[in-house]
Amino acid sequence: MDTSLDKLKELFQLEDRDLRTYSPLTLAYIGDAVYEVVIRTVLVKKGNCPVNQLHRQASSLVRASAQSDIMDILEPMLTEEEHSVYKRGRNAHSPTMAKNASMSDYRRATGFEALIGYLYLKEDYARMLELIRMGIGEDTL
């Protein structure tokens, strides 16, 4: 099975771009979606259960405060490059804010999402999944 974005790039005629040229909010945009798909996939693969239960579990892990807590765990483990991407995302000025999050949590969550988006587009899935697993903990799910 092809584990890279090669098929997607081929089918939609996409070209690789220098990831440093992407805005941190663009990285966060894709990172938010990728993180949610990872969490939903893990929850569904862990066992069939009612959708409202899946939604509650997923929501508890993808909300801004949970992502901010994840960064408390991950930040000391990041490489210099990863920390730079996280800081760019954290410091980006977004025109919106999460409904039920402090500004601090929202910014840290944006940094986390930017990091996930960066690793996804870089196709460093192993590192991306390693960080997500370390961040949410093995016992969380």
ChimeraX commands (.cxc) that place a marker at each C-alpha (Angstrom):
marker #1 position 0.00,0.00,0.00 radius 0.5
marker #1 position 1.28,3.42,-0.93 radius 0.5
marker #1 position 1.60,5.43,2.28 radius 0.5
marker #1 position 2.58,8.73,0.72 radius 0.5
marker #1 position 0.58,11.41,-1.03 radius 0.5
marker #1 position 1.88,10.23,-4.41 radius 0.5
marker #1 position -1.47,8.94,-5.70 radius 0.5
marker #1 position -3.26,12.11,-4.60 radius 0.5
marker #1 position -0.59,14.25,-6.27 radius 0.5
marker #1 position -0.85,12.17,-9.46 radius 0.5
marker #1 position -4.64,12.17,-9.70 radius 0.5
marker #1 position -5.02,15.88,-9.00 radius 0.5
marker #1 position -1.79,16.98,-10.73 radius 0.5
marker #1 position -0.36,18.56,-7.59 radius 0.5
marker #1 position 3.18,19.82,-7.33 radius 0.5
marker #1 position 5.35,19.80,-4.24 radius 0.5
marker #1 position 6.00,23.23,-2.80 radius 0.5
marker #1 position 8.46,24.48,-0.26 radius 0.5
marker #1 position 6.65,23.99,3.05 radius 0.5
marker #1 position 8.35,27.08,4.47 radius 0.5
marker #1 position 6.28,29.20,2.08 radius 0.5
marker #1 position 2.95,28.09,3.57 radius 0.5
marker #1 position 1.36,30.42,6.08 radius 0.5
marker #1 position 1.08,28.92,9.56 radius 0.5
marker #1 position -2.70,29.26,9.39 radius 0.5
marker #1 position -2.75,27.23,6.16 radius 0.5
marker #1 position -0.70,24.53,7.89 radius 0.5
marker #1 position -3.12,24.66,10.84 radius 0.5
marker #1 position -6.08,24.36,8.46 radius 0.5
marker #1 position -4.88,21.04,7.06 radius 0.5
marker #1 position -3.45,19.94,10.42 radius 0.5
marker #1 position -6.83,20.36,12.10 radius 0.5
marker #1 position -8.45,18.02,9.57 radius 0.5
marker #1 position -5.63,15.46,9.65 radius 0.5
marker #1 position -5.60,15.35,13.47 radius 0.5
marker #1 position -9.37,14.84,13.55 radius 0.5
marker #1 position -9.17,12.01,10.98 radius 0.5
marker #1 position -6.43,10.31,13.02 radius 0.5
marker #1 position -8.47,10.57,16.24 radius 0.5
marker #1 position -11.67,9.37,14.55 radius 0.5
marker #1 position -9.83,6.48,12.89 radius 0.5
marker #1 position -8.34,5.32,16.20 radius 0.5
marker #1 position -11.71,5.56,17.95 radius 0.5
marker #1 position -13.57,3.65,15.23 radius 0.5
marker #1 position -10.88,0.98,14.94 radius 0.5
marker #1 position -10.98,0.47,18.72 radius 0.5
marker #1 position -14.52,-0.83,18.39 radius 0.5
marker #1 position -17.99,-0.25,17.10 radius 0.5
marker #1 position -20.06,1.95,19.41 radius 0.5
marker #1 position -22.83,4.55,19.11 radius 0.5
marker #1 position -21.93,7.59,17.01 radius 0.5
marker #1 position -22.81,10.04,19.79 radius 0.5
marker #1 position -20.30,8.26,22.05 radius 0.5
marker #1 position -17.65,8.45,19.30 radius 0.5
marker #1 position -18.41,12.15,18.86 radius 0.5
marker #1 position -18.05,12.87,22.59 radius 0.5
marker #1 position -14.73,11.02,22.76 radius 0.5
marker #1 position -13.37,12.72,19.64 radius 0.5
marker #1 position -14.56,16.16,20.75 radius 0.5
marker #1 position -12.78,15.80,24.08 radius 0.5
marker #1 position -9.48,15.27,22.22 radius 0.5
marker #1 position -9.78,17.80,19.39 radius 0.5
marker #1 position -10.92,20.84,21.39 radius 0.5
marker #1 position -8.44,23.68,21.80 radius 0.5
marker #1 position -7.82,23.10,25.52 radius 0.5
marker #1 position -6.96,19.44,24.89 radius 0.5
marker #1 position -4.56,20.38,22.09 radius 0.5
marker #1 position -2.98,22.99,24.36 radius 0.5
marker #1 position -2.49,20.30,27.02 radius 0.5
marker #1 position -0.89,18.07,24.38 radius 0.5
marker #1 position 1.65,20.80,23.67 radius 0.5
marker #1 position 2.61,20.84,27.39 radius 0.5
marker #1 position 3.70,17.24,26.89 radius 0.5
marker #1 position 5.22,17.56,23.41 radius 0.5
marker #1 position 7.05,20.87,23.46 radius 0.5
marker #1 position 10.19,19.54,25.24 radius 0.5
marker #1 position 10.36,16.67,22.72 radius 0.5
marker #1 position 10.21,18.74,19.54 radius 0.5
marker #1 position 13.14,19.16,17.20 radius 0.5
marker #1 position 14.32,22.69,16.46 radius 0.5
marker #1 position 12.50,22.59,13.11 radius 0.5
marker #1 position 9.26,21.33,14.68 radius 0.5
marker #1 position 9.44,23.92,17.45 radius 0.5
marker #1 position 9.87,26.66,14.86 radius 0.5
marker #1 position 6.74,25.51,12.99 radius 0.5
marker #1 position 4.80,25.28,16.27 radius 0.5
marker #1 position 5.86,28.81,17.30 radius 0.5
marker #1 position 4.88,30.23,13.90 radius 0.5
marker #1 position 1.44,28.67,14.28 radius 0.5
marker #1 position 1.08,29.74,17.88 radius 0.5
marker #1 position 2.03,33.33,17.08 radius 0.5
marker #1 position -0.13,33.64,13.95 radius 0.5
marker #1 position -2.95,36.13,14.24 radius 0.5
marker #1 position -6.19,34.38,13.37 radius 0.5
marker #1 position -9.32,36.41,12.64 radius 0.5
marker #1 position -11.40,33.89,14.63 radius 0.5
marker #1 position -11.26,32.21,18.01 radius 0.5
marker #1 position -12.73,29.00,19.37 radius 0.5
marker #1 position -16.04,29.40,21.21 radius 0.5
marker #1 position -15.05,27.68,24.42 radius 0.5
marker #1 position -11.32,28.32,24.68 radius 0.5
marker #1 position -9.04,30.88,26.20 radius 0.5
marker #1 position -6.91,32.91,23.82 radius 0.5
marker #1 position -3.82,31.13,25.17 radius 0.5
marker #1 position -5.28,27.66,24.57 radius 0.5
marker #1 position -6.51,28.69,21.12 radius 0.5
marker #1 position -3.08,29.96,20.06 radius 0.5
marker #1 position -1.28,26.88,21.39 radius 0.5
marker #1 position -3.85,24.66,19.62 radius 0.5
marker #1 position -3.24,26.55,16.38 radius 0.5
marker #1 position 0.49,25.91,16.82 radius 0.5
marker #1 position -0.19,22.21,17.38 radius 0.5
marker #1 position -2.39,22.03,14.28 radius 0.5
marker #1 position 0.26,23.86,12.23 radius 0.5
marker #1 position 2.84,21.29,13.35 radius 0.5
marker #1 position 0.55,18.39,12.43 radius 0.5
marker #1 position -0.18,19.99,9.05 radius 0.5
marker #1 position 3.51,20.56,8.42 radius 0.5
marker #1 position 4.42,16.95,9.21 radius 0.5
marker #1 position 1.53,15.69,7.08 radius 0.5
marker #1 position 2.50,17.75,4.04 radius 0.5
marker #1 position 6.15,16.81,4.60 radius 0.5
marker #1 position 4.89,13.21,4.49 radius 0.5
marker #1 position 6.58,12.43,7.80 radius 0.5
marker #1 position 3.66,10.32,8.97 radius 0.5
marker #1 position 5.70,8.28,11.43 radius 0.5
marker #1 position 6.78,11.37,13.36 radius 0.5
marker #1 position 3.31,12.92,13.12 radius 0.5
marker #1 position 1.67,9.80,14.57 radius 0.5
marker #1 position 4.39,9.41,17.19 radius 0.5
marker #1 position 3.75,12.95,18.46 radius 0.5
marker #1 position -0.03,12.45,18.47 radius 0.5
marker #1 position 0.34,9.19,20.40 radius 0.5
marker #1 position 2.71,10.74,22.94 radius 0.5
marker #1 position 0.43,13.74,23.29 radius 0.5
marker #1 position -2.82,11.92,23.93 radius 0.5
marker #1 position -1.24,9.10,25.93 radius 0.5
marker #1 position -1.80,5.43,25.47 radius 0.5
marker #1 position -4.51,5.21,28.13 radius 0.5
marker #1 position -6.61,8.10,26.80 radius 0.5
marker #1 position -8.38,6.12,24.08 radius 0.5
marker link #1:1,2 radius 0.2
marker link #1:2,3 radius 0.2
marker link #1:3,4 radius 0.2
marker link #1:4,5 radius 0.2
marker link #1:5,6 radius 0.2
marker link #1:6,7 radius 0.2
marker link #1:7,8 radius 0.2
marker link #1:8,9 radius 0.2
marker link #1:9,10 radius 0.2
marker link #1:10,11 radius 0.2
marker link #1:11,12 radius 0.2
marker link #1:12,13 radius 0.2
marker link #1:13,14 radius 0.2
marker link #1:14,15 radius 0.2
marker link #1:15,16 radius 0.2
marker link #1:16,17 radius 0.2
marker link #1:17,18 radius 0.2
marker link #1:18,19 radius 0.2
marker link #1:19,20 radius 0.2
marker link #1:20,21 radius 0.2
marker link #1:21,22 radius 0.2
marker link #1:22,23 radius 0.2
marker link #1:23,24 radius 0.2
marker link #1:24,25 radius 0.2
marker link #1:25,26 radius 0.2
marker link #1:26,27 radius 0.2
marker link #1:27,28 radius 0.2
marker link #1:28,29 radius 0.2
marker link #1:29,30 radius 0.2
marker link #1:30,31 radius 0.2
marker link #1:31,32 radius 0.2
marker link #1:32,33 radius 0.2
marker link #1:33,34 radius 0.2
marker link #1:34,35 radius 0.2
marker link #1:35,36 radius 0.2
marker link #1:36,37 radius 0.2
marker link #1:37,38 radius 0.2
marker link #1:38,39 radius 0.2
marker link #1:39,40 radius 0.2
marker link #1:40,41 radius 0.2
marker link #1:41,42 radius 0.2
marker link #1:42,43 radius 0.2
marker link #1:43,44 radius 0.2
marker link #1:44,45 radius 0.2
marker link #1:45,46 radius 0.2
marker link #1:46,47 radius 0.2
marker link #1:47,48 radius 0.2
marker link #1:48,49 radius 0.2
marker link #1:49,50 radius 0.2
marker link #1:50,51 radius 0.2
marker link #1:51,52 radius 0.2
marker link #1:52,53 radius 0.2
marker link #1:53,54 radius 0.2
marker link #1:54,55 radius 0.2
marker link #1:55,56 radius 0.2
marker link #1:56,57 radius 0.2
marker link #1:57,58 radius 0.2
marker link #1:58,59 radius 0.2
marker link #1:59,60 radius 0.2
marker link #1:60,61 radius 0.2
marker link #1:61,62 radius 0.2
marker link #1:62,63 radius 0.2
marker link #1:63,64 radius 0.2
marker link #1:64,65 radius 0.2
marker link #1:65,66 radius 0.2
marker link #1:66,67 radius 0.2
marker link #1:67,68 radius 0.2
marker link #1:68,69 radius 0.2
marker link #1:69,70 radius 0.2
marker link #1:70,71 radius 0.2
marker link #1:71,72 radius 0.2
marker link #1:72,73 radius 0.2
marker link #1:73,74 radius 0.2
marker link #1:74,75 radius 0.2
marker link #1:75,76 radius 0.2
marker link #1:76,77 radius 0.2
marker link #1:77,78 radius 0.2
marker link #1:78,79 radius 0.2
marker link #1:79,80 radius 0.2
marker link #1:80,81 radius 0.2
marker link #1:81,82 radius 0.2
marker link #1:82,83 radius 0.2
marker link #1:83,84 radius 0.2
marker link #1:84,85 radius 0.2
marker link #1:85,86 radius 0.2
marker link #1:86,87 radius 0.2
marker link #1:87,88 radius 0.2
marker link #1:88,89 radius 0.2
marker link #1:89,90 radius 0.2
marker link #1:90,91 radius 0.2
marker link #1:91,92 radius 0.2
marker link #1:92,93 radius 0.2
marker link #1:93,94 radius 0.2
marker link #1:94,95 radius 0.2
marker link #1:95,96 radius 0.2
marker link #1:96,97 radius 0.2
marker link #1:97,98 radius 0.2
marker link #1:98,99 radius 0.2
marker link #1:99,100 radius 0.2
marker link #1:100,101 radius 0.2
marker link #1:101,102 radius 0.2
marker link #1:102,103 radius 0.2
marker link #1:103,104 radius 0.2
marker link #1:104,105 radius 0.2
marker link #1:105,106 radius 0.2
marker link #1:106,107 radius 0.2
marker link #1:107,108 radius 0.2
marker link #1:108,109 radius 0.2
marker link #1:109,110 radius 0.2
marker link #1:110,111 radius 0.2
marker link #1:111,112 radius 0.2
marker link #1:112,113 radius 0.2
marker link #1:113,114 radius 0.2
marker link #1:114,115 radius 0.2
marker link #1:115,116 radius 0.2
marker link #1:116,117 radius 0.2
marker link #1:117,118 radius 0.2
marker link #1:118,119 radius 0.2
marker link #1:119,120 radius 0.2
marker link #1:120,121 radius 0.2
marker link #1:121,122 radius 0.2
marker link #1:122,123 radius 0.2
marker link #1:123,124 radius 0.2
marker link #1:124,125 radius 0.2
marker link #1:125,126 radius 0.2
marker link #1:126,127 radius 0.2
marker link #1:127,128 radius 0.2
marker link #1:128,129 radius 0.2
marker link #1:129,130 radius 0.2
marker link #1:130,131 radius 0.2
marker link #1:131,132 radius 0.2
marker link #1:132,133 radius 0.2
marker link #1:133,134 radius 0.2
marker link #1:134,135 radius 0.2
marker link #1:135,136 radius 0.2
marker link #1:136,137 radius 0.2
marker link #1:137,138 radius 0.2
marker link #1:138,139 radius 0.2
marker link #1:139,140 radius 0.2
marker link #1:140,141 radius 0.2
view
